[in-house]
């Protein structure tokens, strides 16, 4: 198995506006794959402050957005881009309580969807001024269809073998470079037209932040020794962290 890698550059286009306040929009992923959903958000502290003033001194506005304690200090919306290419996001401008607000502008680059096959894909991206390593992996599932007293039981898309663990980057701090795990997600994908009991693939997305300090002297080459649970015969091609 050959690991693929892509080195991508995140583009930021600052907006020079004339409004009194500038809001910073954020994207949780500036390099989404075709059809992938991403989150756009920005702080709504200005709205919260205005609401608190109008509530008066005897009513406290807490950070929880509901009695169940969910936190929401940001305006968040989900975006989905369905065509390859680069797309400018912002600047957005609006007026609230007779005050003008303008956001910065970012550029999203939509890249190709993964092929429907086993493999590992690694990318180095930059988002909001920070560097991240993205590790994506697909593992073939098997059907768990069973006959029961009431009929049949099965998992839609099948299940992966318990022995097949997703690859991970080893968190480390050495030679002026620190790699820290920042989040992951997994799900099952199926080919178009597949039946309910047909097995699909298990997908894993893992995100690692890369921090370079003043001691970092040059390019770090990511290799097999930086990973655990790599499938047999997988060879990580040269990935430079600059």
N, C-alpha and C positions, 0 to 999 in steps of 0.2 A: 504494500500500500504506500502510495506517495502522498505526502502532505503538501497541499498547495499553500502559497502565501501571496498576499497582495500588500504592497506598501501604498498607502493612500494619504493624501494631504488634505487637511480640513481647511477650508477657506473662510475667512471672516472679513466682512466688508463693513467698516464703521460708517455710521451715518452722521453727518454733520448737520444737525437741525438747529432750529431757532426756538424750540419750545423751552419752557422753563425747567421742566423735569424730564429726564431720560430714563426709561425703564429697560432693563436688560432681559431680553427674551433668551430662553434656554431650550435646548433640544436634548433629549436623552440619547439620541443616536443621530449623528450627522452623516453617516454612511449606511443608510438602510438598504436592504435588498429589495428587489422588485416585488411590490405587493405587501411588504412588511409595514406594520403600523408603528408610529413613533409618537412621542409626547412633546408638545410645545407648551411652555409655561412661563409665567413671569409673576413677580410679587404683586399682591394686591393690598399691601400695607396702607397705601393712600386711601383706599376705600374703607378699610377697617378703622383707620383713625377718624375719618369723617363720620362713620356710623357711631363710633363711641362718643364723639362730641354731641351728636344729636340725641343720644340716649339719656344723657345727663349724668350727674355725679353718683346717683344712688343705684345705678345699674351697671354691673361690671360685664364687659364683653370678654369672654374667655377665648382661648385658642381653639377649643373644640368646636367643630362645625355642626355637631349633633350631640344628643344626650348619650350616644354610645361612644363618644370620645374620639371620633375620627378627626384628624388634624387636616386643615386646609388653609394655608396662608398664601396659596398661589392660584392664579387662574390657569387651568390646564385643559387642553383640548388634544384629541388624537388626530393625527394626520396619516393619510395613506397615499403614497404616490405610485401610480400605476404605469409609469413610462420611464425608461432609462434616461439619464441626463442630469444636468445641474439645474437647481431651482433656487432662486432668491426668495428668502422668507423675510418680510418686512422691508423697510421700516413701516410700522403701524403708528397711526396718530389718532388721538381722540380727545374729547373735552369732557372733563368731569368737574362739576361745581365751579364752572367758569374758569377752569385752569387747564392748560394744554399739556398733554403727555405724549411723548414720542418714544418709540422703541429703537433699539439698534437693528441691524440687518445681518442675517446669516445666510449661508449658502448650503443647501443640502445636495449631496451627490448620490443619486440612486444607482446602485450597481446590480449586476445580474443575479437572478435567483440561483440557489444551489441546484446542481443536477440531482436527479433522484437516484442516488447511488451511495454506497458506503464511502466514507472518506473523512479527512480532517482539513479544515481551512483556517488559516491563521492570518490576521491582518493587524497592522499597526496603524492606529488612527489618532487624530488630535481633535479634542472636543472641549470648548470653553477654556482653551489654553492649557489643557492637560493631555498627557499621552496615555493611550490605552492599548493593550493587546487584547484582541478578540479571538477566541478559540471556538470554532463551530465544528460539530461532529455529527455524522449520521451513521447509525448502526442498524442493521437489518433485524426486523422482528420475526417472530414465529407465531403461528396461530395457537391459541390456547382453547380451541373449541372442544367442549366436553359434553357428553350426553348425561343428562341428569334424570331424576325421577319425574321432573316436571317438564322435560323437554331437552333444551340445550342451553349451555352458558358459554359466553365468550367475551373477550375484550375487543372492542372495535379498534382495528389497526394492529392487533396482536400485541405481544410483549417481547422485550429483548431478553436474551439469555442472562441469567443472574451473574454469570462469570464475566460478562462484557461490561466493564466499567468505562465511563467516559474519561477521556484524557484530561489532565489538569496540569497547569504550570505550577512549579514548586515556588512558593512564596520565599523570597530571599532578600538580603541586603548585603551587598558586597561591591567593592571596587567603584563606589560612588553611584551605584544604581540599586534602587529598591523596587521590588515587584510585589504588589499587594492585591489580594482577591477583593473584588468590589460587587459581585453579584452574578446570578446565573438563572437560567430558566430551561425547562425541558418540556417537550410535547411530542405527540405522535403525528406523523404525516402519512397520508395515503396517496397513491397514484390516482389520477383522474379516471373515473369509471369503475373503481374498485368496489367489490361487494362488501357487505357488512363484516363478513368473517375473513376477508382477505388480509394477510399481514402487510404492514407498511414499514416505515422506518422510524426509529427513535431519534429525535433531534435534541442536541444540547448546545446551549449558548452560554459561554463563560466570559466574564469581563475582568481584566486586571489593570490596575493603574501602575504606570511606570514613572518613577520619580528619579530625576538625575540631579545630584548635588554638585557642589563646587569641586569635589574630588574626581568627578567623572572626567577621564582623559581622552576618551575617543569612542569609537563604535563598538558596541557589545554585540556579539554574534549569538543569537538564540539557537540552541541545538537540542538534540535528543536528551541530553543530560539535565535539561531544565524542566523536563516533563515526567509525570508518572502516568501509569496506565495506558501508555501508547500501545496500540495494536502491534502485533508481531510484524516484522519487516517494514514498519513505517520508518521513513527517513525524512527528518525535518530539513528542508532546504535552507540555505543561508538566509537568515533574517537579521538585518542590522538595525540596531536601536541607536538613533542619532539625536 
